[in-house]
């Protein structure tokens, strides 16, 4: 299962996922065996500081999915936020936070969550590395394969496998909150992580406009969610667990009137992802998000 697919640090699972219920596979979609973040080569084109154009990847995110007028104007969203002394400058309806970009490779081929969280913490002036987050603070557990079933830790609380190679899969929002809080307590910080799962576009824009980057889970190619063919058993609950095959974790660092700006640990440069394209991928992964702020 090492590089178990075309996806290696792609993170997410469970809950009601934008139109695709857990345990169901998208019609006509071949579930790839993947880990926690696939190779960018298999996913459509995203140029550095460019716009996601869908490319000719395996699932083909629509090139012009962001075309047309959005249902709610970004200006209206910004107006709804209200004034605040922590609000960062909004220039021409856009915000771009100066967040250092970190690559998950080569040390963490399956570690998009740890890398995205490290980018966020570094932006907040915490001196920590991605490998420290992955191995010193992130709860981890192994898959146990038997003739009858595959037992897996609950990804809501625990990273499945090894983010540095071999069998490495993912951890979801509550587990990443726990990871961040372990680190923040260890360094004596009063700040705490917040699980923003369920946040709508307005909430994401508000966080960014207040100078707070947001870790989010999306599909790696911004297309529909795909699943492993083999179901796992949750070792904590004994329940069947259907797992994503094209999950990824990235850091939101800004927005324009018609797009979101993303630090992707698998790609160079800030990525500009069309608004509708981003929101589709975000909804497919269950609207999962994490931020860090004052306690």
ZAMARGU-4260 file (C-alpha; in steps of 0.2 Angstrom, whole numbers, plus 5000, padded with zeros to 4 digits):
<rodrens>
0) 5000/5000/5000 | 5015/5012/5001 | 5012/5025/4987 | 4995/5016/4987 | 4989/5026/4972
5) 4988/5042/4963 | 4984/5052/4979 | 4996/5053/4994 | 4992/5067/5005 | 4974/5070/5000
10) 4964/5070/5016 | 4946/5068/5021 | 4932/5056/5024 | 4916/5053/5034 | 4900/5064/5037
15) 4888/5070/5024 | 4899/5074/5009 | 4891/5086/4997 | 4879/5075/4988 | 4889/5059/4990
20) 4885/5049/5006 | 4898/5039/5015 | 4899/5021/5010 | 4894/5026/4992 | 4905/5028/4977
25) 4902/5041/4963 | 4893/5033/4948 | 4906/5028/4935 | 4921/5033/4945 | 4935/5021/4947
30) 4942/5022/4965 | 4961/5023/4964 | 4971/5015/4978 | 4979/5030/4985 | 4987/5036/5001
35) 4987/5054/5007 | 4993/5064/4992 | 4994/5060/4973 | 5006/5065/4961 | 5002/5082/4953
40) 5005/5074/4936 | 4989/5064/4937 | 4978/5079/4941 | 4975/5093/4929 | 4985/5109/4927
45) 4988/5121/4940 | 5002/5134/4936 | 5012/5144/4949 | 5002/5159/4953 | 4990/5153/4939
50) 4972/5148/4938 | 4966/5130/4940 | 4961/5125/4922 | 4955/5107/4924 | 4969/5100/4913
55) 4967/5082/4906 | 4969/5073/4923 | 4961/5057/4928 | 4944/5065/4934 | 4946/5081/4924
60) 4940/5095/4935 | 4930/5106/4923 | 4941/5120/4915 | 4927/5133/4916 | 4918/5128/4931
65) 4920/5145/4939 | 4913/5154/4924 | 4898/5164/4925 | 4891/5176/4939 | 4893/5169/4957
70) 4876/5167/4966 | 4882/5179/4980 | 4895/5193/4976 | 4911/5193/4985 | 4908/5211/4989
75) 4892/5207/4998 | 4901/5193/5008 | 4915/5206/5013 | 4901/5219/5018 | 4893/5206/5029
80) 4909/5204/5039 | 4909/5221/5048 | 4923/5231/5054 | 4937/5225/5065 | 4954/5231/5071
85) 4961/5214/5065 | 4954/5215/5047 | 4968/5215/5035 | 4968/5227/5020 | 4956/5221/5006
90) 4962/5229/4989 | 4950/5228/4974 | 4940/5214/4983 | 4955/5203/4986 | 4966/5197/5001
95) 4982/5188/5000 | 4991/5183/5016 | 5010/5182/5015 | 5011/5164/5021 | 5027/5154/5017
100) 5025/5139/5006 | 5031/5123/5012 | 5033/5107/5001 | 5028/5090/5009 | 5040/5081/4999
105) 5052/5073/5000 | 5051/5070/5019 | 5032/5068/5020 | 5025/5061/5004 | 5009/5057/5014
110) 5009/5072/5025 | 4999/5086/5017 | 4989/5089/5034 | 5005/5091/5044 | 5013/5102/5031
115) 4998/5113/5029 | 4996/5115/5048 | 5015/5119/5049 | 5013/5133/5036 | 4999/5140/5046
120) 5009/5140/5062 | 5024/5147/5054 | 5014/5161/5048 | 5009/5164/5066 | 5027/5165/5070
125) 5029/5148/5078 | 5045/5140/5075 | 5041/5122/5071 | 5045/5110/5057 | 5033/5099/5047
130) 5042/5083/5053 | 5040/5089/5071 | 5021/5091/5069 | 5020/5075/5060 | 5030/5064/5072
135) 5030/5073/5089 | 5012/5080/5090 | 5001/5071/5077 | 4992/5055/5084 | 4996/5041/5073
140) 4990/5023/5072 | 4993/5008/5060 | 4982/4998/5048 | 4980/4980/5054 | 4976/4968/5040
145) 4968/4951/5044 | 4961/4938/5032 | 4943/4944/5037 | 4945/4963/5037 | 4957/4978/5038
150) 4956/4987/5054 | 4960/5006/5054 | 4961/5020/5067 | 4947/5033/5066 | 4954/5046/5055
155) 4943/5059/5064 | 4955/5058/5078 | 4971/5048/5072 | 4982/5049/5057 | 4981/5032/5048
160) 4999/5025/5044 | 5015/5034/5042 | 5015/5052/5034 | 5033/5049/5029 | 5031/5034/5018
165) 5025/5016/5017 | 5007/5015/5022 | 5002/5033/5024 | 4984/5040/5023 | 4976/5054/5032
170) 4969/5063/5047 | 4953/5074/5048 | 4949/5090/5056 | 4946/5085/5074 | 4963/5075/5074
175) 4972/5090/5067 | 4965/5102/5080 | 4971/5090/5093 | 4988/5090/5084 | 4989/5109/5084
180) 4983/5110/5102 | 4997/5098/5108 | 5010/5109/5100 | 5003/5125/5106 | 5002/5118/5124
185) 5019/5112/5123 | 5026/5129/5119 | 5015/5138/5132 | 5004/5147/5119 | 4987/5153/5124
190) 4981/5151/5106 | 4970/5136/5102 | 4965/5127/5086 | 4947/5128/5080 | 4937/5115/5070
195) 4928/5125/5057 | 4920/5110/5049 | 4904/5115/5041 | 4910/5133/5037 | 4902/5141/5022
200) 4910/5152/5010 | 4906/5168/5020 | 4915/5161/5035 | 4930/5156/5025 | 4931/5173/5017
205) 4929/5181/5035 | 4943/5171/5042 | 4955/5176/5028 | 4949/5194/5029 | 4954/5194/5047
210) 4971/5188/5043 | 4968/5170/5048 | 4974/5156/5035 | 4962/5141/5035 | 4967/5123/5033
215) 4955/5114/5021 | 4952/5097/5014 | 4948/5096/4995 | 4949/5083/4982 | 4967/5083/4974
220) 4961/5087/4956 | 4946/5098/4962 | 4934/5085/4955 | 4922/5073/4962 | 4926/5062/4978
225) 4933/5045/4974 | 4934/5030/4986 | 4945/5015/4989 | 4937/4999/4983 | 4940/4990/4999
230) 4931/4996/5015 | 4940/4996/5031 | 4933/4993/5049 | 4935/5007/5061 | 4945/4999/5075
235) 4937/5010/5088 | 4919/5007/5084 | 4919/4991/5074 | 4909/5000/5060 | 4912/4999/5042
240) 4922/5014/5036 | 4923/5020/5018 | 4939/5030/5014 | 4943/5043/5001 | 4955/5039/4987
245) 4958/5057/4981 | 4959/5067/4997 | 4971/5082/4999 | 4974/5095/5012 | 4979/5113/5008
250) 4980/5130/5016 | 4969/5144/5011 | 4979/5160/5010 | 4967/5173/5002 | 4954/5176/4989
255) 4950/5187/4974 | 4933/5192/4968 | 4931/5176/4959 | 4944/5164/4966 | 4952/5157/4981
260) 4971/5158/4984 | 4979/5141/4990 | 4996/5136/4997 | 4996/5118/4990 | 5011/5107/4998
265) 5012/5098/4982 | 5014/5112/4970 | 5025/5127/4968 | 5019/5145/4971 | 5002/5151/4976
270) 4988/5143/4967 | 4973/5153/4960 | 4958/5141/4960 | 4941/5147/4953 | 4928/5150/4966
275) 4916/5137/4960 | 4929/5124/4957 | 4936/5126/4974 | 4919/5126/4983 | 4915/5110/4973
280) 4930/5101/4980 | 4928/5108/4997 | 4910/5102/4998 | 4915/5085/4991 | 4926/5082/5006
285) 4913/5087/5019 | 4917/5106/5021 | 4931/5102/5033 | 4942/5116/5040 | 4953/5121/5054
290) 4960/5138/5060 | 4971/5144/5074 | 4967/5159/5085 | 4967/5166/5103 | 4959/5155/5116
</rodrens>
